[in-house]
Each structure stands twice: as structure tokens, then as C-alpha cells.
């Protein structure tokens, strides 16, 4: 069985979806975010003339065409700065998964925003990469915990990180926070996670799969 299937079937792992308006709001709270991405902007604009399922179906076909022949592909002509796709993306399936709580398909006048489209792309990429997953990385502030806060022992992500390690997946935390010559400050910020590692008596073979890289140079 694949690493990802092992992970999903792990008895200690419970993957929770957003189940309320409040939860869904957290996922799309940043709306447009600070990043700019012409590919995502293009997908948003397509919703002016197409339904969400039509948009994702069309993008699936165009991505597949672009993978087969990048030069001169329809997407390349429409988005000259487009990069490389390493996998097919089943965007229609990802949309249906995300739609369970976002209800994008039921909207008539409000298209998906930047964050929502990025979530759909991320879901499809997770599924596409699952069979070969060897390393997963996380940002820290604003992702694993609130900006400027610490990793608390009751953080729901701890069980997920430990499950990944137990399923032979390397886990790395990449953060812009840097403490030159003071590595103990990283230990303070990750105290809750490290305490759980100790509590679970993780063997060295598992602990060695965990990495942290700090400082803006990363």
C-alpha cells in the first residue's frame, strides 16, 4: 500500500474537514492574500462566463495539454509566465471535495476568491502527489500556530505530524524566524511539539525524519 493510504488509514489519525461556517471562514479568511498569481487570477476570471465545474473541467484539459506539449499550448498563450506542471491535476474532484463546506457551486453572483482557488489547487496537488510522498513542509507562524505564538501541546497538528513520521514521511518546518547563535529559542517555540515527541517516546529513527530550518535565507 502507498504511504498516503497508510497514513489515511492510521488508527490514531483523524482528518477533519471544516464543518461549520466559522471553520470555512478560517480557510478563506485572507481572501486575496498578499501573493499574486496570474494563473489563479485567470481561473477566477473564467468564472465570469463559466460555472465552477465548467472552469475546473476546462482547466484539467488545458493542463493535460500543457504537460504533453508546453510550447505553444493554449495555457502558455493565455498565461505567458506559466511554469511547469509535474502532475495531472484532478481539479473537478478537488472542487467537489472543497464544495462540501464552501458551497462554491451554489453561488450565482460571487466567484471563488484567490484563497479558495488556491485551496482547490492544493487539494488536487495533494492527491496527485500522494502516491510518492516522501517529504512535507510547513510554514510556522500563521500556519501551524498564530503569528508570534508557540506550538502548544494541544495543537491538533501534532498528531498529524507524528502520524506522518510514523508513515516514513519526512516533516520539515520552514520559518522566516531566525535566532542566530540561539537555537534554544526554536526549542522554546516548538516546546509543545517536542514535549509530545518525548511523551510518545519516539525512537531516534522517527525523530531523525523531523527537520526545522529558520531564518529568511531559507
C-alpha positions in Angstrom: 0.0 0.0 0.0 1.1 3.6 -0.6 2.5 5.8 2.1 -0.5 8.1 1.8 -3.1 5.2 2.1 -1.2 4.0 5.1 -1.4 7.5 6.6 -5.1 7.9 5.9 -5.8 4.5 7.5 -3.7 5.1 10.6 -5.8 4.4 13.6 -4.5 7.4 15.5 -5.2 9.8 12.7 -8.5 11.6 12.3 -8.6 14.0 9.3 -11.3 16.6 10.0 -12.9 18.8 7.3 -14.3 22.2 8.1 -17.8 21.5 9.4 -19.2 24.9 10.0 -19.4 28.4 8.5 -16.8 29.5 11.1 -14.4 26.8 10.1 -14.9 27.5 6.4 -14.3 31.2 7.0 -11.0 30.4 8.6 -9.9 28.6 5.4 -10.7 31.6 3.2 -10.3 34.5 5.7 -7.4 36.0 3.8 -9.4 36.4 0.6 -6.9 37.7 -1.9 -3.8 37.1 0.2 -0.6 39.0 -0.4 0.7 36.7 -3.2 -0.1 37.4 -6.9 -0.5 34.6 -9.3 -1.6 35.1 -12.9 -2.7 31.5 -13.2 -5.1 31.8 -10.2 -6.3 35.2 -11.4 -7.1 33.6 -14.8 -9.1 30.8 -13.2 -11.1 33.4 -11.2 -11.8 35.5 -14.4 -13.1 32.3 -16.1 -15.9 32.3 -13.6 -17.4 35.4 -15.2 -18.6 33.2 -18.1 -18.4 29.6 -16.8 -19.8 27.7 -13.8 -17.2 26.4 -11.3 -17.4 22.8 -12.6 -17.0 24.0 -16.2 -14.0 26.1 -15.2 -12.3 23.2 -13.4 -13.1 20.7 -16.2 -11.6 23.1 -18.8 -8.5 23.7 -16.7 -8.0 20.0 -16.3 -7.9 19.5 -20.1 -5.7 22.5 -20.7 -3.2 21.5 -18.0 -3.0 18.0 -19.5 -2.4 19.5 -23.0 0.3 21.8 -21.5 2.1 18.9 -19.9 2.1 17.0 -23.2 3.3 20.0 -25.2 4.2 23.1 -23.2 5.5 25.2 -26.0 2.6 26.8 -27.8 -0.1 25.2 -25.5 -3.3 27.1 -25.0 -2.4 27.9 -21.4 1.0 29.1 -22.5 -0.5 31.5 -24.9 -3.1 32.8 -22.4 -0.6 33.0 -19.5 3.0 33.5 -20.9 4.6 33.4 -17.4 3.1 29.9 -16.7 5.5 27.5 -15.2 5.8 23.7 -15.3 3.2 21.2 -14.2 4.7 17.9 -12.9 1.4 16.0 -12.5 -2.1 16.0 -13.8 -4.5 17.8 -11.5 -8.0 16.4 -11.0 -9.5 19.8 -10.3 -13.1 18.7 -10.7 -12.8 16.2 -8.0 -10.9 18.7 -5.8 -13.7 21.2 -6.3 -16.4 18.7 -5.2 -14.3 17.9 -2.1 -13.9 21.6 -1.2 -17.5 22.3 -2.1 -18.8 20.1 0.7 -18.4 23.0 3.1 -17.6 26.0 0.9 -20.7 25.6 -1.4 -19.0 27.4 -4.2 -21.1 25.6 -6.9 -24.3 27.0 -5.4 -23.2 30.6 -5.7 -24.7 32.6 -8.5 -23.0 36.0 -8.3 -19.9 35.6 -6.1 -17.0 33.8 -7.8 -14.3 32.0 -5.8 -11.7 34.3 -4.4 -7.9 33.9 -4.6 -7.6 31.8 -1.4 -10.5 29.5 -2.4 -9.0 28.7 -5.8 -5.6 28.1 -4.2 -7.2 25.7 -1.8 -8.7 23.7 -4.7 -5.4 23.6 -6.5 -3.7 22.5 -3.3 -6.2 19.7 -2.7 -5.8 18.4 -6.3 -2.0 18.6 -5.9 -2.0 16.7 -2.6 -4.0 13.8 -4.2 -1.7 13.8 -7.3 1.5 13.7 -5.1 0.2 11.2 -2.5 1.5 8.0 -4.0 5.1 9.3 -4.0 5.0 11.5 -0.9 8.4 11.5 0.9 8.7 15.0 2.4 6.1 17.5 3.6 7.0 21.1 4.7 5.1 23.6 6.8 5.4 27.3 7.4 5.2 28.1 11.1 3.7 31.5 12.1 0.2 31.8 10.7 0.1 28.1 9.6 1.0 25.7 12.4 0.2 28.4 15.1 -0.8 32.0 15.3 1.7 34.7 14.4 4.2 35.3 17.2 2.8 32.4 19.3 4.3 29.0 20.3 3.5 25.4 19.4 1.1 24.4 22.3 0.8 20.8 23.4 -2.9 20.7 22.5 -2.3 21.8 18.9 -4.2 19.4 16.6 -1.4 19.4 14.1 0.9 17.4 16.5 -1.0 14.1 16.0 -0.9 14.6 12.2 2.9 15.4 12.2 3.6 12.3 14.4 1.4 10.1 12.1 3.4 11.4 9.0 6.7 10.5 10.7 5.4 7.0 11.6 4.5 6.5 8.0 8.0 7.2 6.7 7.3 10.7 5.6 9.9 13.4 6.5 8.5 16.5 8.0 10.2 19.9 7.9 9.2 23.3 9.4 10.5 26.2 7.4 10.2 29.6 9.1 11.5 33.1 8.5 12.1 33.4 12.2 15.8 33.3 12.8 17.8 33.2 16.0 21.5 33.2 15.0 23.5 31.5 17.7 20.4 30.9 19.9 18.9 27.6 18.7 17.3 27.2 22.1 14.7 29.8 21.0 13.5 27.4 18.4 13.1 24.8 21.1 11.0 27.3 23.1 8.7 28.0 20.2 8.3 24.3 19.4 8.1 23.2 23.1 4.6 21.7 22.8 5.6 19.6 19.8 8.9 18.4 21.3 7.2 17.6 24.6 4.8 15.3 22.7 7.7 13.7 20.9 9.2 12.9 24.3 5.8 11.8 25.7 5.3 9.4 22.8 8.8 8.1 23.2 9.5 8.5 19.5 12.6 6.4 18.6 15.6 8.1 17.0 14.7 6.6 13.6 11.4 8.6 13.7 12.8 11.8 15.3 15.5 11.9 12.6 12.8 12.4 10.0 11.9 15.8 11.6 13.7 19.0 10.5 13.5 22.7 11.1 15.1 25.5 9.0 14.9 29.1 10.3 15.9 32.5 9.0 14.9 34.4 6.0 17.7 32.8 4.0 15.7 29.6 3.7 
